[in-house]
Amino acid sequence: MEQCDLSVIIPIYNGGRFLKSTLDSILGQTYRNYELILVDDGSTDNTSVICDEYSKKDERIKVLHQKNGGMSNARDNGYKTALNNTSILFLDADDIFVENMFEDMMKHKDAEIVCICYKNVNTDKIMSYQFDVSVVKTEQMTGKELMPRYLEPGDSMGKVGNFVGMMFSREFYKKMDSIIRAAQNILPQNYLNDVYCGPRFLMNANRVVLLDGIYMAHRISKYTDSRLMKPNDLHYELALANKMNIEYYKSCNCDVAYDEHLIGFYLVILKLWYQAVTREKDDSKKRRCVEMIDDYYNEYYNELKELKCNSFNDKMIKGSIMLWKINKSLWRFTVGTLRYEVMYRLQV
């Protein structure tokens, strides 16, 4: 490998089902000066075989096989393996990328963060998804200025990348890595959690470039951890990370981000409540979760009541959230069933 300016890091746990299509879309990139670091996080399916198979095809691919340590640990070990002085880009093992994504991002490698937009695509349609980045609006701003669109896309072509899909300059990532590690005792499972890291990286960035075009098709599948209905450690951590973000926006006096995130926070915790009461078999775990969600819900309830919603859809969502406090059983058998039993099945 003659030159390498970009380190692409992919943590993988049992990703064999979709991994080949993801790797093919990376190897088809028009930009060639990158290394691809695949971190097999103790997979029990055919992930390790696929990783080794692809590493033999292309010298730019490095493979790390490790005992299962979680996504954060896998990302961190990938970062430690990366060559010096490269830009850092984390990707997921089941998404698809437009062929000139790396090339367009690297045009702005001097920025602290380069963001792209993505679109959620059902797994049965993702391979036929038609990218169109013929007209891309390039915008430069501070991370704080980007925050409202990061939380609520608004006029952007798609959703703004959340940590995964953000490219970081090495100097900026190294600085932020030391800051984020301080929270490891708070998020013991996954201190490089996307939800937790994204806002903090942005709020500390003075030079951000947004490529306002859809460069990534984010796979929505019934196999995605966040869509599994039986609650696991990730779901609890997402609830905690979202709560910590609420406090973070408040401490930064970022009122717009706070208001935008409040509804999302309630949707996350109410989903966890529904998961616990309908899928958790351990009564003690269920009881602890219900008590935790009660505390989380009530802590910001006054702010929720005062929150002004600009669209009819937001007003309906806010109303459905407030219904939970009035009658939990009614919420479970109406809103909960419709949102998580019916809509989830229709979306995958």
DOVO-141177 format. One record per residue: x, y, z of N, C-alpha, C in turn. Coordinates in steps of 0.05 Angstrom, whole numbers. Layout:
! residues N
SITE    n.px    n.py    n.pz   ca.px   ca.py   ca.pz    c.px    c.py    c.pz
SITE       X       Y       Z       X       Y       Z       X       Y       Z
...
END
This chain:
! residues 348
SITE    n.px    n.py    n.pz   ca.px   ca.py   ca.pz    c.px    c.py    c.pz
SITE      17     -24       0       0       0       0      18      25       0
SITE      18      40     -22      36      62     -26      29      86      -8
SITE       4      92      -5      -4     115      11     -30     109      26
SITE     -32     120      49     -57     116      65     -62     142      80
SITE     -85     154      75     -93     179      88    -118     176     105
SITE    -131     153     103    -157     149     117    -158     121     129
SITE    -166     119     154    -170      93     168    -200      89     172
SITE    -210      68     159    -238      62     161    -241      38     180
SITE    -256      41     201    -257      21     222    -286      11     225
SITE    -289     -16     223    -315     -29     225    -315     -50     247
SITE    -329     -45     269    -332     -67     289    -354     -85     280
SITE    -350    -111     284    -369    -131     273    -375    -152     294
SITE    -400    -157     300    -408    -179     316    -431    -194     302
SITE    -425    -218     294    -445    -235     279    -458    -219     257
SITE    -441    -208     240    -451    -191     218    -450    -205     191
SITE    -445    -231     191    -441    -246     166    -464    -244     146
SITE    -488    -240     157    -512    -240     139    -510    -218     118
SITE    -499    -194     125    -498    -172     107    -470    -161     101
SITE    -450    -173     113    -423    -162     112    -411    -161      84
SITE    -415    -181      67    -403    -181      41    -412    -157      24
SITE    -438    -150      25    -448    -128       9    -436    -102      19
SITE    -432     -99      45    -420     -75      57    -391     -73      48
SITE    -376     -94      49    -348     -94      42    -345     -88      12
SITE    -363     -99      -4    -362     -94     -33    -366     -64     -40
SITE    -384     -52     -24    -389     -23     -30    -365      -6     -20
SITE    -350     -16      -1    -326      -1       8    -303      -5     -12
SITE    -299     -30     -21    -278     -35     -40    -283     -23     -67
SITE    -307     -16     -72    -314      -3     -97    -312      27     -97
SITE    -301      38     -75    -298      67     -72    -278      78     -93
SITE    -284     102    -103    -266     114    -123    -240     124    -109
SITE    -242     131     -83    -218     139     -68    -204     113     -58
SITE    -178     111     -64    -164      85     -59    -145      86     -36
SITE    -137     110     -26    -116     112      -6    -126     109      22
SITE    -137      86      28    -147      81      55    -139      53      64
SITE    -141      50      90    -139      23     102    -166      16     114
SITE    -173      -9     113    -198     -18     123    -193     -38     146
SITE    -201     -30     170    -195     -46     194    -221     -60     203
SITE    -222     -86     200    -246    -102     208    -240    -114     235
SITE    -257    -108     255    -253    -118     282    -275    -138     288
SITE    -268    -164     286    -286    -186     291    -288    -189     322
SITE    -311    -180     333    -314    -179     362    -325    -205     373
SITE    -310    -227     369    -319    -252     381    -343    -264     367
SITE    -346    -260     341    -370    -270     327    -372    -300     328
SITE    -396    -311     328    -400    -340     328    -413    -349     302
SITE    -416    -331     283    -426    -339     257    -403    -341     237
SITE    -407    -335     212    -386    -337     192    -371    -310     188
SITE    -374    -292     206    -361    -266     203    -330    -269     200
SITE    -318    -284     217    -289    -287     216    -279    -298     190
SITE    -294    -317     179    -287    -329     153    -288    -308     131
SITE    -309    -292     131    -313    -271     111    -290    -250     113
SITE    -284    -242     137    -263    -222     142    -237    -232     131
SITE    -229    -256     137    -204    -267     128    -204    -271      98
SITE    -226    -279      87    -229    -282      58    -224    -256      43
SITE    -235    -234      53    -232    -208      40    -204    -197      45
SITE    -192    -203      68    -164    -192      73    -144    -204      53
SITE    -150    -228      44    -132    -241      24    -136    -229      -4
SITE    -159    -216      -8    -164    -204     -34    -151    -176     -37
SITE    -148    -162     -14    -139    -134     -16    -120    -128       7
SITE     -96    -119       1     -76    -114      22     -83     -90      40
SITE    -103     -74      32    -111     -52      49    -127     -61      73
SITE    -136     -86      73    -154     -96      95    -138    -109     117
SITE    -142     -99     141    -131    -111     165    -154    -124     181
SITE    -148    -147     193    -169    -161     208    -159    -165     237
SITE    -175    -157     256    -170    -163     284    -191    -183     294
SITE    -183    -206     304    -202    -224     317    -198    -222     347
SITE    -219    -216     362    -217    -213     390    -240    -226     405
SITE    -237    -230     431    -259    -240     447    -280    -218     448
SITE    -305    -226     451    -327    -207     451    -323    -187     474
SITE    -320    -161     466    -316    -140     486    -335    -117     482
SITE    -353    -119     463    -372     -98     458    -363     -79     436
SITE    -381     -64     425    -375     -47     402    -354     -26     410
SITE    -357     -14     433    -338       7     441    -309      -4     442
SITE    -306     -27     454    -280     -40     455    -269     -46     428
SITE    -286     -55     410    -278     -62     383    -270     -36     368
SITE    -285     -15     371    -278      10     358    -251      20     368
SITE    -247      19     394    -223      29     406    -199      13     397
SITE    -201     -13     396    -179     -30     386    -173     -25     357
SITE    -194     -19     341    -190     -12     313    -174      14     311
SITE    -182      33     327    -169      59     327    -139      56     334
SITE    -133      40     354    -106      36     363     -89      22     342
SITE    -102       7     325     -88      -8     304     -83      10     279
SITE     -98      32     277     -96      49     253     -68      61     250
SITE     -60      66     225     -36      80     220     -36     108     231
SITE     -13     119     236     -11     146     246     -19     167     225
SITE     -30     189     235     -35     213     218     -56     209     197
SITE     -73     189     200     -96     185     181    -121     198     193
SITE    -140     205     176    -167     212     185    -181     187     194
SITE    -200     190     212    -214     167     224    -243     167     216
SITE    -252     144     206    -280     141     198    -291     114     208
SITE    -311     115     225    -324      91     234    -349      85     217
SITE    -352      60     209    -376      51     194    -388      27     207
SITE    -413      21     200    -427      -3     209    -423     -25     189
SITE    -428     -50     198    -422     -73     181    -445     -82     163
SITE    -467     -66     162    -489     -74     146    -501     -52     128
SITE    -486     -30     125    -496      -7     109    -483      -8      81
SITE    -493       9      63    -484      10      36    -477      40      30
SITE    -455      44      15    -445      71      11    -442      78     -19
SITE    -448     103     -25    -444     111     -53    -414     111     -59
SITE    -407     105     -84    -379      99     -91    -360     122     -87
SITE    -369     146     -88    -351     169     -84    -353     182     -57
SITE    -363     167     -37    -366     179     -10    -339     186       2
SITE    -319     167       1    -293     173      13    -280     196      -2
SITE    -282     196     -28    -269     217     -44    -280     244     -37
SITE    -306     247     -35    -318     273     -28    -311     282       0
SITE    -310     263      19    -304     269      46    -275     278      49
SITE    -257     265      35    -228     271      38    -221     298      25
SITE    -238     309       9    -233     336      -2    -232     356      21
SITE    -244     349      44    -246     368      66    -232     356      91
SITE    -211     341      87    -198     327     109    -186     346     130
SITE    -183     372     123    -172     391     143    -193     400     163
SITE    -218     394     158    -239     400     178    -237     381     201
SITE    -247     389     224    -247     372     247    -266     349     244
SITE    -290     355     232    -310     334     226    -321     339     199
SITE    -324     317     184    -339     318     158    -363     300     161
SITE    -387     311     157    -412     297     160    -425     292     133
SITE    -437     269     130    -454     264     106    -483     259     115
SITE    -501     257      96    -528     250     103    -534     221      95
SITE    -553     209     108    -560     181     101    -590     178     101
SITE    -599     156      91    -627     149      90    -631     121     101
SITE    -651     117     118    -659      91     127    -672      75     104
SITE    -662      51      99    -673      35      77    -678       7      87
SITE    -702      -4      82    -708     -31      90    -690     -51      77
SITE    -684     -72      91    -664     -91      81    -671    -104      54
SITE    -697    -106      48    -705    -119      23    -702    -100      -1
SITE    -696     -74       5    -694     -54     -17    -666     -42     -19
SITE    -649     -48       1    -624     -33       2    -605     -38     -21
SITE    -605     -62     -32    -586     -68     -54    -595     -55     -80
SITE    -620     -47     -82    -630     -34    -106    -633      -4    -102
SITE    -624       6     -79    -627      35     -74    -610      51     -93
SITE    -622      72    -104    -608      89    -124    -598     114    -111
SITE    -571     116    -108    -559     140     -98    -559     162    -119
SITE    -561     187    -110    -559     210    -128    -545     232    -114
SITE    -519     235    -118    -503     256    -106    -492     274    -128
SITE    -507     277    -150    -499     294    -172    -499     323    -163
SITE    -517     330    -145    -518     358    -135    -517     357    -104
SITE    -494     364     -94    -489     363     -65    -482     391     -55
SITE    -497     400     -35    -491     426     -23    -471     423      -1
SITE    -448     436      -4    -427     435      17    -429     459      35
SITE    -432     454      61    -435     476      80    -414     473     102
SITE    -404     496     111    -385     497     133    -396     512     156
SITE    -391     502     180    -403     515     204    -389     503     229
SITE    -397     513     252    -388     500     277    -406     477     283
SITE    -397     459     300    -414     437     308    -439     445     322
SITE    -437     466     338    -461     476     353    -482     486     333
SITE    -473     499     312    -491     509     291    -505     486     277
SITE    -492     463     275    -503     440     261    -523     425     278
SITE    -521     428     305    -537     412     323    -566     409     317
SITE    -581     431     311    -610     428     305    -615     409     282
SITE    -599     410     261    -603     392     238    -594     364     244
SITE    -575     361     262    -565     335     271    -587     320     285
SITE    -603     335     301    -625     323     316    -650     321     300
SITE    -655     340     283    -680     341     267    -672     351     239
SITE    -669     334     219    -657     341     193    -668     367     180
SITE    -694     372     183    -705     396     171    -701     398     141
SITE    -685     417     132    -681     422     104    -660     404      92
SITE    -646     388     108    -625     371      97    -637     349      80
SITE    -622     339      61    -632     318      43    -639     292      57
SITE    -625     286      79    -630     262      94    -623     267     123
SITE    -618     245     138    -609     248     166    -579     252     167
SITE    -571     270     185    -542     276     187    -528     254     203
SITE    -506     244     192    -492     222     204    -487     226     234
SITE    -489     204     249    -487     205     278    -463     188     287
SITE    -439     201     290    -414     188     297    -406     167     276
SITE    -422     146     272    -418     129     250    -425     144     224
SITE    -406     147     206    -411     163     182    -399     191     185
SITE    -388     198     208    -373     223     211    -344     217     207
SITE    -330     233     192    -301     230     189    -287     251     207
SITE    -267     242     223    -254     260     242    -225     263     234
SITE    -215     288     238    -186     292     235    -173     277     258
SITE    -148     267     254    -135     252     275    -130     269     300
SITE    -122     294     297    -117     311     320    -142     315     336
SITE    -165     320     323    -190     326     337    -199     300     351
SITE    -198     278     337    -207     253     349    -191     246     374
SITE    -164     250     372    -147     244     395    -155     261     419
SITE    -161     286     414    -169     304     436    -195     295     448
SITE    -215     289     431    -241     281     441    -241     253     454
SITE    -224     235     444    -222     209     456    -214     210     485
SITE    -196     228     493    -188     231     521    -211     242     537
SITE    -228     259     526    -251     270     540    -272     249     544
SITE    -278     234     523    -299     214     524    -292     192     543
SITE    -267     185     545    -259     163     563    -265     169     592
SITE    -267     195     599    -274     202     626    -301     193     634
SITE    -318     186     614    -345     177     620    -347     147     621
SITE    -325     133     619    -326     104     618    -339      92     642
SITE    -335     105     666    -347      95     690    -377     100     691
SITE    -387     117     673    -415     123     672    -429     105     651
SITE    -415     101     629    -426      83     608    -407      59     606
SITE    -408      40     625    -388      19     626    -389       0     603
SITE    -413      -4     591    -415     -23     569    -403     -12     543
SITE    -406      14     538    -401      24     511    -395      54     512
SITE    -372      62     521    -367      90     524    -364     104     497
SITE    -361      89     475    -361     101     449    -388      97     436
SITE    -409      98     452    -436      96     442    -442     120     423
SITE    -455     114     400    -460     134     380    -476     157     392
SITE    -498     150     406    -516     170     417    -501     189     436
SITE    -484     178     452    -470     193     472    -448     210     459
SITE    -433     199     440    -409     212     429    -417     234     409
SITE    -437     229     392    -443     247     370    -446     276     379
SITE    -464     282     398    -467     309     407    -442     322     419
SITE    -427     306     434    -403     317     447    -381     323     427
SITE    -378     306     407    -358     313     386    -366     338     372
SITE    -392     340     365    -401     364     350    -398     389     366
SITE    -407     388     391    -407     413     408    -378     423     413
SITE    -358     406     409    -331     414     413    -316     420     387
SITE    -330     419     365    -317     423     339    -322     451     329
SITE    -301     465     321    -303     492     309    -305     491     279
SITE    -295     470     267    -295     468     237    -308     443     228
SITE    -333     445     220    -349     422     211    -358     427     182
SITE    -355     407     165    -365     408     138    -387     388     135
SITE    -410     398     125    -433     380     119    -436     377      89
SITE    -434     352      80    -439     346      52    -469     338      51
SITE    -485     357      43    -514     354      43    -523     338      19
SITE    -519     312      21    -527     293       1    -528     266      13
SITE    -544     248       3    -547     221      15    -525     203       4
SITE    -505     197      21    -482     181      14    -484     153      25
SITE    -502     149      44    -503     123      58    -532     113      60
SITE    -536      88      53    -561      75      58    -559      58      83
SITE    -573      67     104    -571      54     130    -592      31     131
SITE    -583       7     135    -600     -16     133    -618     -18     158
SITE    -644     -21     153    -664     -26     174    -672     -55     172
SITE    -666     -70     192    -671     -99     191    -681    -108     218
SITE    -696    -130     218    -706    -142     243    -682    -152     260
SITE    -659    -155     247    -636    -165     262    -620    -143     276
SITE    -627    -117     270    -613     -95     282    -618     -95     313
SITE    -596     -92     328    -599     -94     358    -620     -75     369
SITE    -621     -50     359    -639     -30     370    -668     -37     364
SITE    -673     -56     345    -700     -63     338    -709     -89     351
SITE    -691    -103     365    -699    -127     380    -717    -119     403
SITE    -738    -134     407    -758    -126     427    -751    -135     455
SITE    -736    -157     458    -728    -165     485    -707    -146     495
SITE    -711    -133     517    -691    -113     526    -664    -125     533
SITE    -643    -111     525    -616    -120     531    -600     -97     541
SITE    -574    -101     546    -557     -80     557    -557     -55     540
SITE    -557     -59     513    -556     -36     495    -580     -18     499
SITE    -604     -29     502    -628     -13     506    -627       4     531
SITE    -617      -8     553    -614       7     578    -593      29     574
SITE    -572      23     560    -551      43     556    -561      66     539
SITE    -577      60     519    -588      81     502    -606     100     518
SITE    -621      88     536    -638     105     554    -620     124     571
SITE    -599     112     583    -581     128     599    -567     149     583
SITE    -557     142     559    -542     161     542    -560     184     534
SITE    -585     178     527    -604     199     520    -609     218     543
SITE    -612     207     567    -616     223     591    -591     241     596
SITE    -568     230     592    -543     245     596    -541     267     575
SITE    -551     262     552    -551     283     531    -569     306     538
SITE    -592     300     550    -611     321     559    -596     340     578
SITE    -582     328     597    -567     344     617    -544     359     604
SITE    -532     346     584    -509     359     570    -518     384     555
SITE    -540     382     541    -551     405     526    -558     428     545
SITE    -569     420     568    -576     440     588    -551     454     599
SITE    -530     439     605    -506     450     616    -491     468     596
SITE    -496     462     569    -483     478     548    -500     502     540
SITE    -523     505     553    -542     526     546    -551     525     516
SITE    -553     500     507    -561     496     479    -591     489     479
SITE    -607     510     481    -636     507     484    -649     493     460
SITE    -639     500     436    -651     488     412    -647     458     413
SITE    -622     449     419    -616     420     420    -633     407     442
SITE    -636     420     465    -652     409     487    -680     405     478
SITE    -692     425     466    -720     422     458    -724     401     436
SITE    -705     400     417    -707     380     396    -704     352     407
SITE    -687     349     427    -681     322     437    -702     312     457
SITE    -717     329     469    -735     321     491    -755     300     482
SITE    -768     305     459    -787     285     449    -773     258     443
SITE    -750     260     431    -735     235     425    -728     220     450
SITE    -720     234     471    -714     221     496    -738     206     507
SITE    -761     218     506    -785     204     516    -792     180     499
SITE    -788     182     473    -794     159     456    -775     135     463
SITE    -750     141     469    -731     120     476    -739     106     502
SITE    -745     122     522    -751     109     548    -778      95     548
SITE    -797     105     533    -823      92     532    -822      66     516
SITE    -804      65     496    -800      40     482    -788      19     501
SITE    -769      27     518    -757       9     537    -777      -1     557
SITE    -795      17     566    -816       9     584    -834     -12     571
SITE    -841      -8     546    -858     -27     532    -844     -54     529
SITE    -818     -53     522    -802     -77     520    -802     -93     546
SITE    -799     -78     568    -797     -91     594    -823    -104     602
SITE    -845     -90     599    -871    -101     608    -882    -123     590
SITE    -873    -124     565    -883    -144     547    -864    -167     541
SITE    -837    -163     545    -818    -183     537    -799    -193     560
SITE    -797    -177     581    -778    -185     602    -790    -207     620
SITE    -776    -230     622    -786    -253     637    -778    -251     667
SITE    -756    -237     672    -746    -235     699    -762    -213     714
SITE    -778    -220     733    -795    -201     747    -779    -179     761
SITE    -756    -186     773    -740    -166     787    -729    -146     767
SITE    -719    -155     744    -709    -137     723    -732    -119     713
SITE    -755    -131     709    -778    -116     699    -785     -94     719
SITE    -786    -100     745    -793     -81     765    -773     -58     766
SITE    -747     -64     765    -727     -44     766    -729     -25     742
SITE    -734     -37     719    -737     -21     694    -760      -2     696
SITE    -783     -12     705    -807       4     707    -803      27     726
SITE    -789      22     749    -784      43     768    -765      64     756
SITE    -745      55     741    -726      73     729    -740      91     708
SITE    -757      79     692    -771      95     672    -790     115     685
SITE    -803     108     706    -820     127     721    -803     151     730
SITE    -780     146     741    -762     168     750    -754     185     726
SITE    -745     173     705    -736     187     681    -759     205     670
SITE    -782     193     669    -806     206     657    -813     231     673
SITE    -815     228     699    -824     249     716    -804     272     719
SITE    -778     266     715    -757     287     719    -760     310     699
SITE    -770     304     675    -772     325     654    -800     331     646
SITE    -819     321     662    -847     323     654    -857     352     651
SITE    -849     370     669    -857     398     668    -847     411     642
SITE    -822     405     635    -811     415     610    -826     404     586
SITE    -833     379     587    -849     366     565    -876     381     562
SITE    -889     387     584    -915     400     582    -913     427     569
SITE    -891     441     575    -887     468     564    -876     469     536
SITE    -867     446     526    -854     444     500    -874     452     477
SITE    -866     471     460    -882     479     438    -876     462     414
SITE    -896     451     402    -892     434     378    -902     449     354
SITE    -886     450     333    -893     466     309    -909     451     289
SITE    -907     425     288    -922     409     268    -944     393     281
SITE    -963     385     265    -985     368     275    -974     341     284
SITE    -955     331     269    -944     305     276    -930     306     304
SITE    -915     327     309    -902     330     335    -922     333     357
SITE    -944     347     352    -965     350     372    -977     322     378
SITE    -981     306     358    -993     279     362    -974     262     378
SITE    -948     264     372    -928     248     387    -927     257     416
SITE    -927     283     420    -927     293     447    -951     284     463
SITE    -975     285     450    -999     276     462    -998     246     470
SITE    -986     230     452    -984     201     458    -965     196     482
SITE    -944     213     484    -926     210     507    -939     218     533
SITE    -955     239     532    -969     247     557    -991     228     565
SITE   -1002     213     545   -1022     193     551   -1011     171     570
SITE    -985     166     567    -973     145     584    -976     152     614
SITE    -973     177     621    -975     185     649   -1004     183     659
SITE   -1023     188     641   -1051     187     648   -1061     159     652
SITE   -1054     141     633   -1064     114     634   -1044      95     620
SITE   -1026      83     636   -1005      66     624   -1017      42     609
SITE   -1038      30     620   -1049       7     607   -1061      14     580
SITE   -1075      37     579   -1087      46     554   -1064      52     534
SITE   -1043      65     543   -1020      70     525   -1008      45     514
SITE   -1005      25     532    -992       0     524   -1008     -14     501
SITE   -1034     -15     505   -1051     -31     486   -1059     -15     461
SITE   -1054      11     461   -1060      27     438   -1034      37     424
SITE   -1022      57     436    -997      68     424    -975      48     423
SITE    -970      34     445    -948      14     445    -952      -8     425
SITE    -975     -19     424    -981     -41     405    -978     -31     376
SITE    -989      -8     370    -988       3     343    -959       9     335
SITE    -945      22     353    -918      31     346    -898       8     344
SITE    -899     -11     363    -878     -31     365    -885     -59     355
SITE    -911     -65     354    -918     -91     344    -927     -89     314
SITE    -940     -68     307    -950     -65     280    -930     -50     262
SITE    -923     -26     270    -905     -10     253    -878     -23     249
SITE    -866     -35     270    -840     -47     267    -841     -69     246
SITE    -863     -85     246    -865    -107     227    -868     -97     199
SITE    -881     -74     196    -885     -63     169    -860     -50     158
SITE    -841     -43     176    -817     -28     168    -794     -46     161
SITE    -796     -72     165    -774     -90     159    -783    -112     140
END
